[in-house]
Amino acid sequence: MEKLHFSKNWNNKLDCLAFTTLRLPNQKYQINHLFEITLDGICKGIGKLISINYISIDDIDEFIARLDTGCSIDECKNIIIDIYPNIDFNQQQLALLLISKVDQE
């Protein structure tokens, strides 16, 4: 099973039943695929990819910024730029992933 790594639990989203994450598009992100969600190597559960929206960094609005990171639009954009310092976001889209936790019983 693929892993979905996090180094920070932005907005405490990894403790929720569903959350979003902004990532660079990748072939591994496919609807209905399962991912082990990890925070600094610690498993936070299994998540199912429910939906993907492709957006530009300029499409990040208050809803996306606050729900995904708990930060303002500008702070959220700066976080993304810091995570991907070598990416030209005038050319590169982002994948806004909607993840739903899966019951592991």
N, C-alpha and C positions, 0 to 999 in steps of 0.2 A: 504494500500500500504506500502510495506517495505521502510525503509529509508536507505540511504547510507550516513553515517555521515563522515564529515571531520572536523578536528580541525585547519587545515591550508590549504590555497589555493596554494599548491605547483605549481610553474611555472605559476600561474594565470589560471590554466587549467579549473577551474570551470566556467570561463567566456567564454569558447570556446563552439562551437557546438558539438564537440566530444573530448573525453579525455580518458586517461588510468588511472587505479589505481591498485596498488599492494596490495593484501589482502591475508589472509589465506583462503584456500578453505572452502566453506560453502554451505550447501544445498540450501540456499536462492538465490544463484547465478545461475540462469537458463537463457539460451538464450531467448530473447524476453520479459523477465519480466521487468516491470516498477518499478522505484525507485524514491522516493522523495529525491533529493540531498540537503543535509543541510550542512551549514558551521556555526559551533558554534550555532546550533539551528535555523538559519535563512535559509529559503528555497531559493535555487539557481536554482530551476527548476525541471523538471521531466526528467529522463533519462531512456533510454532503453538499456538493456544489449545486445550488438551486437555480441560479441565474447569473448571467454575465452581461454587463453593459460596457461597451467600449466608448471611452470618453477622452477628450483632450484635457490637459491640466487646467485649461481655462474654463472647462465645464464644471469644475469643482465649485459647488455653491454652498450656502450655509448648511443645508440639510446634510449633504455628503460630508462636509468637513467636520461638523459637530458630532454626527453619529459615528463616523469612522475613527476620528482621533480625539474628539472632545475639545478641539481647538477651533480658532477662527479660520476663515478661508485662507488668509495669507499665511498663517502659521502652518496650516495643513499643506499648502503648496510648498512651503519651505522644508517641511519634513520629507516630502516626496523627493524634492531636489537633493536633500542631504543623503537620503537613502540611495539614490541613483545619481551620483555626482557626474558621471561621464555621459549621461543621456541628454540629447537635445530634445526637449519637450515641445519645441516648435514642429518637430517631425514625428515624434513618438507618441502614440496613444497609450492610455492606461486601461487596464481591465478592472472594472468595479465588480468584484465577486460577492455574491450573496451566499453565505454558508449557513446551513442549518445543522445543529447538533443531532446526532443519531443516538437513539436509545441503545445502550450496549448490553442489555440483559440477555 
